[in-house]
Amino acid sequence: MTDPAAGSLEGTAERRFDAAIFDLGGVMTEPLFRGRQDVDPEYLNLVAFFLGEFRDHYHLPTGAHDLHLLETGKISDDEFFDRMCARYAEAGNPPVDARTAQKVIFGRGMVASSAMADAVRQVKEAGYKTALLTNISRDGEALWRGLIPVEDLFDVVIDSSKVGLRKPDPRIYELTCERLGVSADRCMFIDDLACNIEAASALGMHTIQCLDPVHAADEVVQLLLGHLAAEEVEAKA
């Protein structure tokens, strides 16, 4: 039975939402850092150092930390890791080559979530506007552009390194809504990080925290279309 809270498939009059906004890493892809069993024990302290900086600084809307500078396009990936490795050594750790550090932390790359890609396709085909809103470095575009069919799935793409803003700064959500031509309270927002979810909620968006892309894909499609994401795929098989 269709959830009465879900959008009407026949038109937009009864719909609660006009658009859905999706994060990239951890939503359109598999989780980025969860369950890292492939790290050489020699570099475990390095990974812990990076994750510690991430924990302490990432949730801040703006700032002068290298994480903020990286994701607003002010420094490159190489500059970020040069500077991070310098801080790592200054903290009393053995020196690590910056290019090696880059491979250790980001070398595994991203793996697309086919379940979420199918969910976005279904939502877009049902008439909802869709956006990709990602915090990413300017060097990362080549990777994510080839990872998923961006142009087919999204009406709007907001890349933090291009617009000079990053989540959870409210201004980047407002910019996304402006480019979609919708109000925040008519948007659904899906992200894996609590700080980004909280910022979107504060603007009036309906939010879904994605702890697993397959489960979140079902939640998105169930709420917007009234069925599980996999049901349409199975019906076409």
Summary of the structure (lengths in Angstrom):
residues: 237
radius of gyration: 18.8
end to end distance: 22.1
largest distance: 63.1
contacts: 736
relative contact order: 0.19
helix: 52%
strand: 11%
